[in-house]
Amino acid sequence: MPAIRPAPGATGGLLALVLGVVLLLATACGGSGQPKSGSTAAQPGAGAGSGDLQASQAVVDVTPGDGATDVATSGALKVSVSQGKLTSVQVKDSKGDVVAGTVSSNGTSWTPNTNLSVSTQYTVDAVAKDSQGRESAKHASFTTVVPKDTFVGYFNVDPGATYGVGEEVSLSFNQPIADEKAVEDALTVTSSPSVPVVGHWFGDQRLDFRPQSYWAPGTQVTLHLRLDGVEGSPGVYGIQSKDVSFSIGRNQVSYVDANTHMMRVTQDGRTIKTIPITAGQPGKTTYNGAMVISEKDVVTEMNGTTVGYGGEYDIKDVPHAMRLTQSGTFIHGNYWADPSVFGSANTSHGCVSMQDVRGAGDPGTPAAWFFDHSLIGDVVVVSNSPDRTVQPDNGFNGWNMPWSQWVAGD
């Protein structure tokens, strides 16, 4: 490139121009010149532009560590901080659902409120501040244990349904439960108005809940299942998390006297109807005790071979049948017996029956009336039968167990 030479006599002007440009650049780039009057110079550690900004002293720790696998669903996850307090903790599963948790009163730790799910990847994002308000953060992810098997509890109540005052909440598990406390802790039954509701185990696959006395009419009841991630037996985990709410209707309790062959139906303690019945004949007597209606069928089949009576009977169209025990006790309509036995003799194979017609077509029969006025969960109390009191787990008949024994456990 050819050299640029100043024109004759212009040397002094060019030099002045160059010096002016240099001075302008130095001023525009913020060189070492002094700040203007009224401005503040940046101080070390006072802002993001400082070269020696101090880091937050808060140290966030996530247990289990990032990338961990086969993590337990209970007791393994914890977020903590030293030299600071947690300001935000967010734990999500692979679907984006947030895990609810609680920060300790001193702000230094966070734990989940419920068990984690099995075979699930979780991410953790936590933020903490030190005493100077400086933030630090931690991100981690981990995967929970893959179970060798799972279990569920099949419950006997339907959401939104209305039941009688004797309705128990019963769960039957598809796997034997070894850690009964862990499972029971994950199941609660609440009510409004509130009353204590306690669970009782019958063996290792059934857990029933009830209050001390029959529910009050109009009570709202909710079963809370939080079995997801609960290890019921070694390597066997629950997979349910849901709420089931239902209502209690009017108070109907019916009293069967096997000696007088009559049934007195009461609502709220007042007798509303008396019905002649026939109960179990000698050698095939009816259980005594409080029995809860657990099933209603307009027509059903009853075969003696299913309850140990051989081929003594097989009636394919028993009308207005309501189950009282799992072993086969029903209260039902009866069209085949001589009408004279109702109110005068016991002739059945252990059931309580009322006069009815074939096909359940006449709504005016005693059996049809009782069927139409009964709810699942209503109580039928039998007395003065030569048989023993029904076992509490034969149907949903825990009302026959004293409360002290019920709350004691198995």
DAHUDA-V853048 format. One record per residue. RES is the residue in one letter. SS is DSSP state (@ for helix, = for strand, . for the rest). D_FIRST is the distance of its C-alpha to the first C-alpha in Angstrom with 1 decimal. Layout:
[[RES/SS/D_FIRST] [RES/SS/D_FIRST]]
This chain:
[[M/./0.0] [P/./3.8] [A/./6.4] [I/./9.0] [R/./12.2] [P/./15.6] [A/./17.9] [P/./20.8] [G/./23.4] [A/./21.4] [T/@/20.6] [G/@/23.7] [G/@/23.1] [L/@/19.6] [L/@/21.0] [A/@/23.9] [L/@/21.8] [V/@/20.0] [L/@/23.3] [G/@/24.9] [V/@/22.5] [V/@/23.1] [L/@/26.8] [L/@/26.9] [L/@/25.3] [A/@/27.8] [T/@/30.6] [A/@/29.8] [C/./29.5] [G/./32.9] [G/./32.0] [S/./34.7] [G/./35.9] [Q/./39.6] [P/./40.9] [K/./42.2] [S/./45.8] [G/./48.0] [S/./45.7] [T/./46.6] [A/./44.5] [A/./44.6] [Q/./47.1] [P/./47.0] [G/./48.9] [A/./49.3] [G/./47.3] [A/./45.1] [G/./42.0] [S/./43.4] [G/./42.3] [D/./45.9] [L/./48.1] [Q/./51.4] [A/./52.6] [S/./56.0] [Q/./58.9] [A/./60.8] [V/=/61.0] [V/=/62.1] [D/=/64.0] [V/=/65.2] [T/=/68.1] [P/./68.1] [G/./64.6] [D/./61.7] [G/./62.4] [A/=/66.1] [T/=/68.5] [D/=/72.3] [V/=/72.5] [A/./75.9] [T/./76.5] [S/./78.4] [G/./77.6] [A/./74.2] [L/./71.7] [K/=/70.9] [V/=/67.9] [S/=/67.9] [V/=/65.8] [S/=/65.9] [Q/./64.9] [G/./64.6] [K/=/66.2] [L/=/65.6] [T/=/64.3] [S/=/64.0] [V/=/65.2] [Q/=/64.9] [V/=/66.4] [K/=/66.2] [D/=/67.6] [S/./65.8] [K/./67.1] [G/./65.6] [D/./69.0] [V/=/69.0] [V/./71.3] [A/./73.3] [G/=/73.4] [T/=/74.5] [V/=/72.6] [S/./74.9] [S/./76.1] [N/./73.8] [G/./70.8] [T/./69.9] [S/=/70.9] [W/=/71.3] [T/=/73.6] [P/=/74.4] [N/./77.6] [T/./78.6] [N/./78.2] [L/./75.1] [S/./75.5] [V/./75.6] [S/./72.9] [T/./70.4] [Q/=/66.8] [Y/=/66.2] [T/=/63.1] [V/=/63.2] [D/=/60.8] [A/=/61.8] [V/=/60.3] [A/=/61.6] [K/=/60.9] [D/./61.4] [S/./63.1] [Q/./59.9] [G/./59.4] [R/./56.5] [E/=/56.6] [S/=/56.5] [A/=/57.2] [K/=/58.4] [H/=/58.4] [A/=/60.7] [S/=/62.4] [F/=/65.5] [T/=/68.1] [T/=/71.9] [V/./74.6] [V/./75.6] [P/./79.4] [K/./81.9] [D/=/83.8] [T/=/84.2] [F/=/87.1] [V/./87.9] [G/=/90.8] [Y/=/92.8] [F/=/94.3] [N/./97.3] [V/./96.2] [D/./94.3] [P/./91.8] [G/./93.4] [A/./96.9] [T/=/100.1] [Y/=/102.4] [G/./105.8] [V/./106.3] [G/./106.8] [E/./103.5] [E/./101.9] [V/=/98.3] [S/=/98.3] [L/=/95.5] [S/=/96.0] [F/=/93.3] [N/./92.6] [Q/./92.1] [P/./94.2] [I/./92.9] [A/./93.0] [D/./91.2] [E/@/93.4] [K/@/92.1] [A/@/88.5] [V/@/89.5] [E/@/91.9] [D/@/89.3] [A/./87.0] [L/=/89.7] [T/=/91.1] [V/=/93.5] [T/=/93.4] [S/=/95.6] [S/=/96.1] [P/./98.5] [S/./97.5] [V/./99.9] [P/./99.4] [V/./98.8] [V/=/99.1] [G/=/98.4] [H/=/100.9] [W/=/100.2] [F/./102.6] [G/./101.6] [D/./98.0] [Q/./96.9] [R/=/98.4] [L/=/97.7] [D/=/99.6] [F/=/99.1] [R/=/101.7] [P/./102.8] [Q/./106.1] [S/./108.0] [Y/./107.5] [W/./104.5] [A/./105.2] [P/./105.2] [G/./101.9] [T/./99.9] [Q/=/96.2] [V/=/95.3] [T/=/91.9] [L/=/91.3] [H/=/87.9] [L/=/86.7] [R/=/83.8] [L/./84.4] [D/=/80.8] [G/./79.7] [V/./83.2] [E/=/84.3] [G/=/87.9] [S/=/88.6] [P/./86.5] [G/./83.5] [V/=/84.9] [Y/=/83.1] [G/=/83.9] [I/./81.7] [Q/./83.2] [S/=/82.0] [K/=/83.8] [D/=/86.3] [V/=/89.6] [S/=/91.6] [F/=/95.1] [S/=/98.0] [I/=/101.6] [G/./104.2] [R/./107.7] [N/./110.0] [Q/=/112.3] [V/=/114.4] [S/=/117.3] [Y/=/120.3] [V/=/122.2] [D/=/125.6] [A/./126.6] [N/./130.2] [T/./130.8] [H/./128.6] [M/=/126.8] [M/=/123.2] [R/=/122.4] [V/=/119.0] [T/=/117.7] [Q/=/114.7] [D/./113.8] [G/./117.2] [R/=/119.3] [T/=/121.2] [I/=/120.2] [K/=/122.1] [T/=/124.5] [I/=/124.4] [P/=/127.0] [I/./125.4] [T/=/126.3] [A/./124.8] [G/=/124.9] [Q/./128.3] [P/./129.9] [G/./127.9] [K/./124.8] [T/./124.5] [T/./121.7] [Y/./119.5] [N/=/120.1] [G/=/117.3] [A/=/114.4] [M/=/112.5] [V/=/109.4] [I/./108.9] [S/./105.8] [E/=/106.0] [K/=/107.5] [D/=/108.5] [V/=/110.4] [V/=/111.8] [T/=/111.5] [E/=/113.2] [M/=/115.3] [N/=/116.3] [G/@/118.5] [T/@/116.9] [T/@/113.7] [V/@/115.6] [G/./118.0] [Y/./121.0] [G/./121.1] [G/./122.0] [E/./124.1] [Y/./122.1] [D/=/119.2] [I/=/118.7] [K/=/115.8] [D/=/115.8] [V/=/116.5] [P/=/115.8] [H/=/114.0] [A/=/113.1] [M/=/111.3] [R/=/110.4] [L/./111.6] [T/./110.9] [Q/./108.7] [S/./111.9] [G/./113.2] [T/./115.1] [F/=/114.7] [I/=/116.4] [H/=/117.0] [G/=/119.1] [N/=/122.2] [Y/./123.9] [W/./126.0] [A/./128.2] [D/./131.5] [P/@/130.8] [S/@/133.6] [V/@/131.7] [F/./129.2] [G/./130.5] [S/./133.3] [A/./132.1] [N/./129.2] [T/./128.6] [S/=/124.9] [H/./123.0] [G/./121.3] [C/./119.6] [V/=/120.6] [S/=/121.4] [M/=/122.6] [Q/=/124.4] [D/./122.1] [V/./122.2] [R/@/120.6] [G/@/117.1] [A/@/116.5] [G/./117.2] [D/./119.5] [P/./117.6] [G/./120.9] [T/./121.8] [P/@/121.7] [A/@/119.0] [A/@/116.8] [W/@/117.2] [F/@/116.1] [F/@/113.2] [D/@/111.9] [H/./112.3] [S/./110.6] [L/./107.0] [I/./105.4] [G/./105.7] [D/./109.2] [V/=/111.8] [V/=/115.1] [V/=/117.4] [V/=/120.3] [S/=/123.3] [N/./126.8] [S/./125.9] [P/./127.4] [D/./123.9] [R/./121.4] [T/=/118.5] [V/./115.4] [Q/./112.6] [P/./109.6] [D/./107.2] [N/./109.4] [G/./107.4] [F/./105.8] [N/./108.9] [G/@/107.6] [W/@/109.8] [N/@/112.6] [M/./111.0] [P/./111.6] [W/@/108.5] [S/@/108.7] [Q/@/108.5] [W/@/105.8] [V/@/103.4] [A/@/104.3] [G/./102.4] [D/./103.3]]
